[in-house]
Amino acid sequence: MSRRDQIRMSDDEVRAYFAEQRVINVATMNPNGRPHLAPLWYFPRDSDSGVRDSGTRDSGENDGVPALVTWTYRKSQKIANLQRLPQATVLIESGESYEQLRGVSMECDVAFVEDAGETAEIGTALAMRYAGLEGEPPDELKAGISQQAPKRVGLVFTPTKIVSWDHAKLGGAY
């Protein structure tokens, strides 16, 4: 078995990793051809599109890998870039030393959520996740998010290709 195969995460491991991590790094393309990189909060949402892992899995085999959902300011550079080319590369990574390195890099198609009500739902879900809240959102939270929603756009990052790694699977061997 190749080292690449040894460190690849299963779909279930990727789902668990998405659930435990907090920030995605999103790369879009600026008009000058250089990448624009921005960190964003997110939450995973089930997707029914097939994902290919490093070109080695057939489409449809990774149906368990969720899309990632976030929001951002309507007038941000990443939105301008995504309006020109609705594709991005998304990276989630962690680890302080080689044997701890874990991550997922995905090429994604990006869909916009323009409706203020739906955008407010995304904002509320993000606020609840990052505040560690469960259950019904407090009315004051929903009211505050609803005021922000018209200035925001929801984004859904649906993976078309995924590469994952978990160096802990090597058992400390390099």
Backbone hydrogen bonds in HBPLUS format (Angstrom, degrees):
<---DONOR---> <-ACCEPTOR-->    atom                        ^
c    i                          cat <-CA-CA->   ^        H-A-AA   ^      H-
h    n   atom  resd res      DA  || num        DHA   H-A  angle D-A-AA Bond
n    s   type  num  typ     dist DA aas  dist angle  dist       angle   num
A0006-GLN N   A0002-SER O   2.99 MM   4  6.32 145.4  2.11 144.4 154.9     1
A0007-ILE N   A0003-ARG O   3.12 MM   4  6.38 146.8  2.23 151.3 157.8     2
A0008-ARG N   A0004-ARG O   3.19 MM   4  6.22 127.8  2.47 143.5 155.7     3
A0166-ASP N   A0007-ILE O   2.79 MM 159  4.95 122.1  2.13 123.4 141.0     4
A0014-VAL N   A0010-SER O   2.90 MM   4  6.22 154.9  1.96 153.6 160.8     5
A0015-ARG N   A0011-ASP O   2.91 MM   4  6.18 162.5  1.95 152.3 156.7     6
A0016-ALA N   A0012-ASP O   3.00 MM   4  6.21 161.8  2.03 146.8 151.5     7
A0017-TYR N   A0013-GLU O   2.89 MM   4  6.04 153.8  1.96 144.4 152.2     8
A0018-PHE N   A0014-VAL O   2.85 MM   4  6.12 161.6  1.89 156.8 160.9     9
A0019-ALA N   A0015-ARG O   3.05 MM   4  6.30 154.3  2.12 145.4 152.5    10
A0020-GLU N   A0016-ALA O   3.09 MM   4  6.35 141.2  2.25 144.1 153.7    11
A0020-GLU N   A0017-TYR O   3.19 MM   3  5.26 126.6  2.50  96.4 109.5    12
A0021-GLN N   A0017-TYR O   3.03 MM   4  6.11 147.4  2.14 155.2 162.5    13
A0024-ILE N   A0040-LEU O   2.92 MM  16  5.38 169.4  1.93 161.0 162.4    14
A0040-LEU N   A0024-ILE O   2.82 MM  16  5.38 151.7  1.90 154.4 162.3    15
A0025-ASN N   A0091-LEU O   2.88 MM  66  5.11 161.0  1.92 149.9 156.2    16
A0091-LEU N   A0025-ASN O   2.88 MM  66  5.11 157.5  1.93 145.6 153.2    17
A0026-VAL N   A0038-ALA O   2.80 MM  12  5.27 176.2  1.81 149.1 149.3    18
A0038-ALA N   A0026-VAL O   2.93 MM  12  5.27 150.9  2.02 138.2 147.6    19
A0027-ALA N   A0089-THR O   2.80 MM  62  5.14 167.4  1.82 159.2 163.1    20
A0089-THR N   A0027-ALA O   3.08 MM  62  5.14 157.2  2.13 140.3 147.4    21
A0028-THR N   A0036-HIS O   2.90 MM   8  5.20 158.6  1.95 148.1 153.3    22
A0036-HIS N   A0028-THR O   2.70 MM   8  5.20 160.5  1.74 151.0 154.1    23
A0030-ASN N   A0034-ARG O   2.88 MM   4  5.46 166.2  1.90 160.1 161.1    24
A0033-GLY N   A0030-ASN O   2.99 MM   3  5.41 162.2  2.02 118.9 121.7    25
A0043-PHE N   A0069-VAL O   2.97 MM  26  5.40 139.2  2.14 142.8 154.8    26
A0069-VAL N   A0043-PHE O   2.86 MM  26  5.40 168.0  1.87 156.0 159.9    27
A0045-ARG N   A0067-ALA O   2.73 MM  22  5.19 162.7  1.75 154.5 155.0    28
A0067-ALA N   A0045-ARG O   2.71 MM  22  5.19 137.8  1.89 169.3 159.4    29
A0162-ILE N   A0052-ARG O   2.59 MM 110  5.86 157.1  1.64 145.2 150.1    30
A0056-THR N   A0053-ASP O   2.86 MM   3  5.72 168.6  1.87 131.9 133.7    31
A0054-SER N   A0162-ILE O   2.72 MM 108  5.87 125.3  2.02 129.7 146.4    32
A0061-GLU N   A0058-ASP O   3.10 MM   3  5.73 162.8  2.13 138.2 141.1    33
A0065-VAL N   A0062-ASN O   3.02 MM   3  5.83 174.1  2.03 133.4 133.2    34
A0068-LEU N   A0157-PHE O   2.97 MM  89  5.08 157.8  2.02 138.9 143.6    35
A0157-PHE N   A0068-LEU O   2.75 MM  89  5.08 174.0  1.75 163.1 162.4    36
A0070-THR N   A0155-LEU O   2.97 MM  85  5.29 156.4  2.03 149.9 155.8    37
A0155-LEU N   A0070-THR O   2.79 MM  85  5.29 164.0  1.82 144.6 144.0    38
A0072-THR N   A0153-VAL O   3.05 MM  81  5.64 146.7  2.16 145.1 154.8    39
A0153-VAL N   A0072-THR O   2.87 MM  81  5.64 149.5  1.96 159.4 169.6    40
A0076-SER N   A0073-TYR O   3.07 MM   3  5.35 160.5  2.11 120.0 119.3    41
A0074-ARG N   A0151-LYS O   2.84 MM  77  5.69 175.1  1.84 145.3 145.1    42
A0080-ALA N   A0076-SER O   3.20 MM   4  6.59 162.1  2.23 149.7 154.3    43
A0081-ASN N   A0077-GLN O   2.89 MM   4  6.15 159.4  1.93 153.2 159.1    44
A0082-LEU N   A0078-LYS O   2.86 MM   4  6.01 157.6  1.91 143.6 150.2    45
A0083-GLN N   A0079-ILE O   2.84 MM   4  6.01 142.3  1.98 149.6 159.1    46
A0084-ARG N   A0081-ASN O   3.17 MM   3  5.36 128.8  2.44  99.5 112.0    47
A0085-LEU N   A0081-ASN O   2.99 MM   4  6.27 156.1  2.04 147.9 155.4    48
A0087-GLN N   A0085-LEU O   2.71 MM   2  5.55 143.6  1.84 103.2  93.9    49
A0110-VAL N   A0086-PRO O   2.89 MM  24  5.07 158.3  1.93 142.8 137.5    50
A0088-ALA N   A0108-CYS O   3.05 MM  20  5.32 156.4  2.11 141.5 147.3    51
A0108-CYS N   A0088-ALA O   2.79 MM  20  5.32 162.2  1.82 170.9 170.5    52
A0090-VAL N   A0106-MET O   2.83 MM  16  5.17 160.2  1.87 151.4 157.4    53
A0106-MET N   A0090-VAL O   2.81 MM  16  5.17 158.7  1.86 151.1 158.2    54
A0092-ILE N   A0104-VAL O   2.94 MM  12  5.35 156.7  2.00 154.7 162.0    55
A0104-VAL N   A0092-ILE O   2.82 MM  12  5.35 154.0  1.89 156.0 163.7    56
A0094-SER N   A0102-ARG O   2.87 MM   8  5.38 154.1  1.94 157.6 156.5    57
A0102-ARG N   A0094-SER O   2.95 MM   8  5.38 159.1  1.99 150.5 149.8    58
A0100-GLN N   A0097-SER O   2.81 MM   3  5.34 154.9  1.88 120.0 128.7    59
A0101-LEU N   A0098-TYR O   3.22 MM   3  5.37 159.4  2.26 107.4 113.5    60
A0167-HIS N   A0101-LEU O   2.80 MM  66  5.37 167.7  1.81 173.1 173.8    61
A0103-GLY N   A0165-TRP O   2.90 MM  62  5.42 148.0  2.00 154.5 153.0    62
A0165-TRP N   A0103-GLY O   2.95 MM  62  5.42 152.0  2.03 152.4 152.8    63
A0105-SER N   A0163-VAL O   2.80 MM  58  5.24 166.6  1.82 160.6 165.4    64
A0163-VAL N   A0105-SER O   2.83 MM  58  5.24 156.9  1.88 158.4 165.1    65
A0107-GLU N   A0161-LYS O   2.94 MM  54  5.16 152.2  2.01 140.5 149.6    66
A0160-THR N   A0107-GLU O   2.73 MM  53  5.67 169.0  1.74 158.7 158.1    67
A0161-LYS N   A0107-GLU O   3.38 MM  54  5.16 151.2  2.47 140.2 138.2    68
A0109-ASP N   A0158-THR O   2.92 MM  49  5.29 156.5  1.98 153.3 150.3    69
A0158-THR N   A0109-ASP O   2.89 MM  49  5.29 165.9  1.91 167.2 165.9    70
A0111-ALA N   A0156-VAL O   2.99 MM  45  5.12 159.0  2.04 140.4 146.8    71
A0156-VAL N   A0111-ALA O   2.95 MM  45  5.12 152.6  2.02 147.2 152.7    72
A0113-VAL N   A0154-GLY O   2.77 MM  41  4.43 151.2  1.85 131.8 129.6    73
A0154-GLY N   A0113-VAL O   2.96 MM  41  4.43 165.4  1.98 143.8 139.7    74
A0119-THR N   A0115-ASP O   2.82 MM   4  6.01 159.5  1.86 156.7 163.7    75
A0120-ALA N   A0116-ALA O   2.84 MM   4  5.97 149.6  1.94 141.5 149.5    76
A0121-GLU N   A0117-GLY O   3.07 MM   4  6.38 146.3  2.19 139.0 147.9    77
A0122-ILE N   A0118-GLU O   3.04 MM   4  6.42 151.4  2.13 146.6 153.8    78
A0123-GLY N   A0119-THR O   2.91 MM   4  6.24 165.1  1.93 152.5 156.2    79
A0124-THR N   A0120-ALA O   2.84 MM   4  6.01 155.2  1.90 148.4 155.2    80
A0125-ALA N   A0121-GLU O   2.95 MM   4  6.14 159.8  1.99 145.9 151.4    81
A0126-LEU N   A0122-ILE O   2.91 MM   4  6.20 158.3  1.96 154.7 160.8    82
A0127-ALA N   A0123-GLY O   2.91 MM   4  6.11 165.5  1.93 148.8 152.9    83
A0128-MET N   A0124-THR O   2.88 MM   4  6.05 161.5  1.92 152.8 157.8    84
A0129-ARG N   A0125-ALA O   2.99 MM   4  6.14 162.2  2.02 145.8 150.8    85
A0130-TYR N   A0126-LEU O   2.97 MM   4  6.17 171.9  1.97 160.8 162.1    86
A0131-ALA N   A0127-ALA O   2.98 MM   4  5.94 131.5  2.22 139.8 151.2    87
A0133-LEU N   A0128-MET O   2.88 MM   5  4.88 151.5  1.96 151.2 152.2    88
A0132-GLY N   A0129-ARG O   3.18 MM   3  5.19 151.9  2.26  98.4 106.8    89
A0141-LEU N   A0138-PRO O   3.06 MM   3  5.30 125.4  2.37 102.6 116.5    90
A0142-LYS N   A0138-PRO O   3.08 MM   4  6.46 165.4  2.10 158.6 161.8    91
A0143-ALA N   A0139-ASP O   2.89 MM   4  6.10 156.1  1.95 150.6 157.4    92
A0144-GLY N   A0140-GLU O   3.07 MM   4  6.18 159.7  2.11 140.3 145.2    93
A0145-ILE N   A0141-LEU O   2.94 MM   4  6.17 164.2  1.97 158.2 162.6    94
A0146-SER N   A0142-LYS O   2.92 MM   4  6.00 155.2  1.98 144.7 151.8    95
A0147-GLN N   A0143-ALA O   3.21 MM   4  6.48 141.1  2.37 141.0 149.8    96
A0148-GLN N   A0144-GLY O   3.33 MM   4  6.66 141.6  2.48 138.0 147.8    97
A0148-GLN N   A0145-ILE O   3.00 MM   3  5.09 124.7  2.31  98.5 113.1    98
A0149-ALA N   A0145-ILE O   2.93 MM   4  6.09 146.1  2.05 154.8 164.8    99
A0151-LYS N   A0148-GLN O   2.98 MM   3  5.77 149.8  2.07 128.2 136.2   100
A0152-ARG N   A0149-ALA O   2.94 MM   3  5.06 162.2  1.97 113.5 119.0   101
A0169-LYS N   A0166-ASP O   3.13 MM   3  5.95 162.6  2.16 120.6 125.1   102
A0170-LEU N   A0167-HIS O   3.00 MM   3  5.52 163.5  2.03 114.3 119.8   103
A0171-GLY N   A0168-ALA O   3.14 MM   3  5.65 167.6  2.15 115.2 118.6   104
A0173-ALA N   A0170-LEU O   3.26 MM   3  5.49 165.9  2.28 113.0 115.2   105
